[in-house]
Amino acid sequence: MTKKVTIEYNDRIVRQFMLASVLFGIVAMLVGVLIASQLNFHELNLAKWLTFGRLRPLHTNAAIFAFVGNMMFAGIYYSTQRLCKVRMGLDWLSNLHFWGWQAIIVAAAITLPLGLSRGQEYAELIWPINVAVALIWVVFSVNFFITLHRRNEPSLYVALWFYIATIITIAMLYIVNHLSIPTSWTHSYSVFSGVQNALVQWWYGHNAVAFFLTTPILGIMYYFMPKAVDRPVYSYRLSIVHFWSLVFLYIWAGPHHLLNTALPKWLQMLGMFFSLMLWAPSWGGMLNGLLTLRGAWDKLRTDPVVKFFVAGVTFYGMATFEGPLLSIRSVNALSHYSDWTIGHVHAGALGWNGFMAAGMFYWLAPRLWGTKLHSTAAANFHFWFGTIGILFYVVAMWVSGVMQGLMLNATTADGTALQYPNFIDTLQAIRPMMGMRVVGGVMYLTGFIVMLWNLLMTIRNGQPVNETREITVEVEAEQDTMSWRDTFQNDPVLYSMGALLLLMGWWFLPQGANLISLLCAVAFGWLAVRKFQVSHGTWTTWYERLLHNYLPFTVLTFIAVVLGGLIQLVPTVTVNRAKNIEDRLQQVYTPLELAGRDIYVAEGCYNCHSQMIRTLVPDVLRYGDYSRLGESIYDHPFQWGSKRTGPDLAREGKGPSKKSNSWHYKHLMNPRSMSPGSNMPNFAWMSESPFDQKALPAKIAVMTTLGVPYPVMEATEIKMKALEQGVTIAKNLADEGIVVMPDKQIVAVIAYLQKLGHYDVPELENRLGTTPLGVPLPKPGSPDGYRAAAVLK
Amino acid sequence: MSIPSHSKEPELRAHVYDGIQEYDQKLPNWWLFTLYIMIVLFVIWWAGYYQFGMGRTDGEVLDAVVSQIDKAREKELESIDDAKLWSMSKDPEVVAAGKATFMTPGMCVTCHGPDLTGTLGGAKLPGLPLNDTEWKHGGKPVEIFKLVRKGAPDVTKGMPAWEPALGVKRVAEAVAFVLSLHKEGEPVTLAADAPGR
């Protein structure tokens, strides 16, 4: 039984999201060009709200959430309605989603330059905006799932799988990483600190790349690529294998942002090897995209849409090959904190995201406005100019990253000292490359501006069209009838779960028991393969049924993405707490130092300065003894950083790196007076603006709630302590001929910088997890604990 | 390896999604092996490190190298005394090398000034003058040498330690350069605010 239904698609919302994406894309790129130029010309830090530290978060947030976010919503809203043969959910939800999202972007564009920041990368927005993002994401999810629920097409196409994975995973990541306790309407402290914060942050940060910049765009590729080339998708079974392996493996790879740091080794090993295992699943997406063109390669010569898609997918392949490479610990020792990483993300952002967006916009515009594209020649110009721009950018960053990495790691002939002890020398060497990246960025931006013109001309020639289609619906379709028992009690799910459980036993059980677990896992895997060979017909049929049931599909996807995070985060959140830290414990910040730290975080110093000396000889020679877990255990948020445009500051206040107060004063006022050739902005206003004394009691109260051992202090006592310490520093500066009031920001920042690297060594008997002789006891659920115990025997 | 036959079209799935169809091609072997090899590598690596205790921890590797470096530096230090530093200060090559280190932007020159007076254009710099005979931490060549190596006792008010970044040789050369502007046996006074005085 079938019946005919007439549907009017909601194409208005697609047009809105598309135009917002183009507009915010150009804004994001403009800011990018400005901050890239600031690296060579510090004078371009024109005002305190236009400094690199404040604008770089604006650039990344705008590129990710405003540009790619709006593009993703346009693509999802266009394709989901058509793949489900039903109008998008509820119109008011669609509108609320659109306007809510734009309001969030505007709020971000105002608060970030004002220096309101949570101080974690791509998670800088302050807590009221976080709440708004979460709510609007729920609006989007509800709208999307209503559409799925009402669908007139029983089976879910692969694009929808990726959209589902995107929606649930981003909700999970965003909420967990933004858990914080407010101290005021504009400030909060992350509930996580130190290593826990680092791990949660990069679980989020890496998977923002995975589930915000990759999976939705793969879904868009699966819809628009076959449409544009009018060919069938290359392989359905490749879709299945690469989808499930991608969403399962990706979530584990976060720790590769923390290689060679104080992060426990087992997490580093998981981060590195899951990144390597991720290589094939990522390339599965590339293969399915590129091989769809088989038999239609001639379109590549004539159709700019296909050009953009093919180049975009190729850049995706390049970036996802480079990613695993950079995750190898020894490669990472060179590349991390350098421009190589910056080049890598831009190959993805400009090449994959930007070009997929452009291809989609050129395909959509004629259809949404019922006309043809105004100028194919201009689109071709955009393509070539943009491609050359990306190559300029990426090659410059490769050269810069490798060169600076090698210079920073170089030692003198006898290996006892650094070849380039002055960090500035390595900065001067890459200045031409930083210039070349601006050229590449400007070219890419120019291409986008040409696209804007081309789209506007197309719009002028046409009229907005809302497609109306008459479709045939099967009245008694078998859809959404699967029981929960059928969802879980079947071979594919049970075998996967069993294998994972045994693998966990191998990782976390004590020596001996874990070996048995591994052998069981291998045997179990062999059994699963046998079973699949014998009866893969039933596996296929079950999966086909799963595709007819959106809720079971969503639940299984959620389980696949939640596992990696749980296994990595839970032991760290429970084991790596202050009471379990063995050898070193950070000294608690005084009120003044805390005020200084909050200024450091708000100004975005972490964008250029790390606070993590890695377990690498050049790091130790340059910055001192390598950082231990306990040394940042009270840091809410952690400031380990991800890029060293300037030197590491983990031991800035102690040991060989320590400098006098007057040095810091002069350096903050004008970095070039102490460090000729530096590209750091002047922070001269800090000597005039007072730090926020009033906020301190609330901040310390929240810190105490979070477990930082502050002594009990009255509000007046806190303020007085802050001022007393300020007076000491101001007096010391006065001895050097510098006049500054003790309540100024610069005094607080100096106090903070001078505190960096101070720790206590707890008495042996007070350390948990060690025998009286100081031998570490094996820690339950910590592979490193078991190894240490086994090796000592 | 079987040769792909062109006579047999790959299987096209019956279902059509909004006009989109899908083939059901076999997974490419090289692709599968990329995945398998990475999984096997992971198992071997993890088993080697955690099961069989192969390889050292990062801390062990680092401590070994650092103790080697420390030994090499100690050996370099053994030969350095007042006489050696004075004689270095008379070797033009050593002095030139020391001067280059001293005058590198961001190094000694930043705080002690290009003319070693501790001032720049009349303005006081954070560093003390090195061209007079008053010394805050002792004026004997080994005392100066130690101060440059290890930094001032209270660094908040003075000199950072330079040995970790520069190494023994370059520190000795820089000290030799400073000494080359002094005379062996000249009277040395201790500053009024010298620690321990």
Interface residues (C-beta under 8 A of the other chain):
Chain A: S79 R82 L83 K85 E153 S155 Y157 V158 Y223 P226 K227 P232 V233 Y234 S235 Y236 R237 L238 S239 V241 S245 N260 K265 W266 M269 F273 F274 L276 M277 W279 A280 P281 W283 G284 L287 L291 T412 D414 G415 T416 A417 L418 P421 N422 F423 I424 W506 W507 Q511 N514 L515 L518 T615 L616 V617 V620 L621 R622 G624 Y626 G655 P656 S657 K658 K659 S660 N661 S662 W663 K666 M674 S675 P676 G677 N732 E736 G737 Q754 P783 Y786 R787 A788 A790 V791
Chain B: L12 R13 H15 Y17 D18 G19 I20 Q21 E22 Y23 D24 Q25 K26 L27 P28 W31 L32 T34 L35 M38 I39 L41 F42 V43 W45 W46 A47 Y49 Y50 Q51 G53 T57 D58 G59 V61 L62 V65 V66 I69 A72 R73 E76 T104 P105 G106 M107 T110 C111 K124 P126 G151 V155 T156 K157 G158 P160 A161 W162 E163 P164 A165 L166 G167 V168 K169 R170
